Amino acid sequence: MDRHESTIMSVARGGSVADDAPPGQLIGGSWKRCLEDYGLDPARIAVDVLTHRELAEHRDHIGEVIDIARAEMENLAAQIAGSGYALLLTNAEGVILCHQAEAALESNFRQAGLWDGADWSESRQGTNGIGTALIERRAVTVHCNDHFATRHTSLSCSAAPIHAPAGELLGVLDASSVQCEDSRASQMHTVALVSMSARLIEKCVFLNTYRDETVLRFHGRPEFVNLVHDGMLAVNGEGRVVAADDSAAMQLGYDDRDALVGKEISQFFDVTPSLLAQRVSEGNLTVWPIREVRRGRRYFACVRAPGRLTAGGRSNAATGRGSRLSARGDRRETVRPTLDDLQGQDPRMAFNVRCARRVVDKGVQLMIHGETGTGKEAFARAVHEAGARAEQPFVAVNCAAIPESLIESELFGYKAGAFTGARRDGMRGKILQSSGGTLFLDEIGDMPVELQTRLLRVLEEREVVPLGSEVAVPVDLNLISATHAPLKTMLADGRFREDLYYRLNGITLTLPPVRERADRDALLRAILADEAGEDAVEMEESAVGALMAYHWPGNIREMRNVLRTAVALCDGGVIRLADLPGDISEISGLELPASAGRVAADDNGQPPAAAANPLECAERDAVMRALQQNRWNITNTARQLAMSRNTLYRKMKKHDIALSSGR
Ligand SMILES: Nc1ncnc2c1ncn2[C@@H]1O[C@H](COP(=O)(O)OP(=O)(O)OP(=O)(O)O)[C@@H](O)[C@H]1O
């Protein structure tokens, strides 16, 4: 354990720190969360990067906020030019949506993982400016050794949250440097600048959101009206406040902006709707004195007329900046894999695909079994697309990801006003949304028993009764279910209904985990090619060896994430051992034969001609090495390689390794 790690352990356990000044409460509290709540290890943190498609979705979701923020980031970047800082905008989940960095420093930031699409939530990256500001909901500085992950201790980050007009978090604006040259004290200026920019973005978002209303902007001093600290009230045509910002609430002496919303403007100021209309007609820069009703204080105000846009709002979207980005994002968008793609060169997958083709469109209920990340949803979707329902919706529901209390309404839908908090117009529910297409119920073992009864009824009667309704709606249901749990053992203790089990289980197909797939090398190449897109990316032998020897508990999903991150972070188009997460790079030192070359991503998944297959060689070496280390004890070797004894025997046979050779 290095010094940084032991400091973290000691502080999190409430102990003292040898020579260093102890971190503040904020950092200490975050370290504790990282260890106890997220189960992170400071030495084993890897940067996760989203696909271009996922990133485009996140960007779409935040809408014009990104354009507004970009305009302000350009201003701020001009102020801090030459300081070595990059500016980053994230969404409320901590995913970096866009950045501004000097061209000369771009590759440093990329290598540090400070890049579009990277997930900097605290639960993934440990204590850091972005993630910790999101959790604390306030501006923070996380300087060098304040970071939880050892790999991030050369970063210095100052971040401030950005809130939507109704108060929810929109994201974070962050200024980061990849070198800890500046002192912690100098970060006070950085965090102040970033906070100011975050406030300006909030102001523009407010003005843009309420562009169809009159906005009254006020402050106790006339020179502050129309600037970052003024209060803003959006007022509708009848003179009612429809939104207020924090500064408005604070200046008027309320703790909460909600206390202002829905009230008439005349309750707060000596202002009537007709006076507002008159001020609008005078032009929005006229500042005039107004009197507050409750305490009689004097303020100064001006109005922003309805229908005006702010700089950086929709006007920027119209410049095409957004479309250029999404065009780049679309570049690598992966086409959904077909059954043929998923089959690869693995005999078990080939069997699965053959069976699936036989039952598709025959009304046989398909159940897919497999460890997490083995591609169950991808397989279900490919089956759907291979059948007659391909043009109809494929609706996926993960029963484990929805709180138990919501599964019922999610699946069966509800009538208007069925329960407190229900949407006013009701909801159709996923079963009805999938009618005519396919409903994919993932982790069906997590479905509460009472809902299993309702699901069975839907399957038998082919109709759904939404919550709060008495009218049954017919449904053309085609169900594919999936589970990683052994449902049979759940039958025995009553956690899964036997009748439903047999109803769903027309045929069960089991997807093999990556460590047992015979085509692991081809899979690695295909995913690398997919993630690299048009870029030529190679992998060093040591990295190939480590990837082949790794046991991939997270299966294809983990493989994809690791390669995606490595592609994003690698320098000069070559993935090295250091670009891989600690768990994997530790499995280094594999001696590959001289014939083993690099793996390149420009071969569309095919091994380079005329070269011995390096991944196969690496696998053979890994097996040999483990056997030697375990003195040819099969049980211990299989355990070290995280595979079953049968798999180990199979691999030995495949690589022509006889047990007698070591004895
Ligand atoms: N044969 C394949 N080749 C390349 N990528 C694949 C393949 N199969 C699945 N994937 C990718 O692996 C990831 C995980 O797949 P998927 O979500 O289908 O797994 P899952 O078994 O349903 O996971 P979970 O058990 O967590 O629900 C996805 O990004 C998917 O696109």
The ligand as an SDF file (V2000), in Angstrom:
LIG
                    3D

 31 33  0  0  0  0  0  0  0  0999 V2000
  -21.1960  -10.6500  -29.4090 N   0  0  0  0  0  0  0  0  0  0  0  0
  -21.0010   -9.3840  -29.0380 C   0  0  0  0  0  0  0  0  0  0  0  0
  -20.0430   -8.6590  -29.6450 N   0  0  0  0  0  0  0  0  0  0  0  0
  -19.8020   -7.4030  -29.2830 C   0  0  0  0  0  0  0  0  0  0  0  0
  -20.4630   -6.7390  -28.3140 N   0  0  0  0  0  0  0  0  0  0  0  0
  -21.4390   -7.4080  -27.6750 C   0  0  0  0  0  0  0  0  0  0  0  0
  -21.7680   -8.7540  -27.9950 C   0  0  0  0  0  0  0  0  0  0  0  0
  -22.7540   -9.1590  -27.1650 N   0  0  0  0  0  0  0  0  0  0  0  0
  -23.0300   -8.1100  -26.3630 C   0  0  0  0  0  0  0  0  0  0  0  0
  -22.2560   -7.0630  -26.6620 N   0  0  0  0  0  0  0  0  0  0  0  0
  -22.2040   -5.7700  -25.9750 C   0  0  0  0  0  0  0  0  0  0  0  0
  -21.9340   -6.0420  -24.5920 O   0  0  0  0  0  0  0  0  0  0  0  0
  -22.6590   -5.1530  -23.7450 C   0  0  0  0  0  0  0  0  0  0  0  0
  -23.5040   -5.9570  -22.7780 C   0  0  0  0  0  0  0  0  0  0  0  0
  -24.5260   -6.6260  -23.4950 O   0  0  0  0  0  0  0  0  0  0  0  0
  -25.9950   -6.8590  -22.9040 P   0  0  0  0  0  0  0  0  0  0  0  0
  -26.5050   -5.6170  -22.2440 O   0  0  0  0  0  0  0  0  0  0  0  0
  -26.8000   -7.4440  -23.9860 O   0  0  0  0  0  0  0  0  0  0  0  0
  -25.6280   -7.9270  -21.7660 O   0  0  0  0  0  0  0  0  0  0  0  0
  -26.6160   -8.5530  -20.6730 P   0  0  0  0  0  0  0  0  0  0  0  0
  -26.1970   -9.9590  -20.4990 O   0  0  0  0  0  0  0  0  0  0  0  0
  -28.0350   -8.3000  -21.0540 O   0  0  0  0  0  0  0  0  0  0  0  0
  -26.2020   -7.7180  -19.4000 O   0  0  0  0  0  0  0  0  0  0  0  0
  -26.9870   -7.6860  -17.9670 P   0  0  0  0  0  0  0  0  0  0  0  0
  -26.9310   -9.0770  -17.4150 O   0  0  0  0  0  0  0  0  0  0  0  0
  -26.1420   -6.7450  -17.1510 O   0  0  0  0  0  0  0  0  0  0  0  0
  -28.3440   -7.2040  -18.2550 O   0  0  0  0  0  0  0  0  0  0  0  0
  -23.4540   -4.2690  -24.6900 C   0  0  0  0  0  0  0  0  0  0  0  0
  -22.6940   -3.0810  -24.8920 O   0  0  0  0  0  0  0  0  0  0  0  0
  -23.5490   -5.0590  -25.9770 C   0  0  0  0  0  0  0  0  0  0  0  0
  -23.6800   -4.2090  -27.0840 O   0  0  0  0  0  0  0  0  0  0  0  0
  1  2  1  0
  2  3  1  0
  2  7  2  0
  3  4  2  0
  4  5  1  0
  5  6  2  0
  6  7  1  0
  6 10  1  0
  7  8  1  0
  8  9  2  0
  9 10  1  0
 10 11  1  0
 11 12  1  0
 11 30  1  0
 12 13  1  0
 13 14  1  0
 13 28  1  0
 14 15  1  0
 15 16  1  0
 16 17  2  0
 16 18  1  0
 16 19  1  0
 19 20  1  0
 20 21  2  0
 20 22  1  0
 20 23  1  0
 23 24  1  0
 24 25  2  0
 24 26  1  0
 24 27  1  0
 28 29  1  0
 28 30  1  0
 30 31  1  0
M  END
$$$$
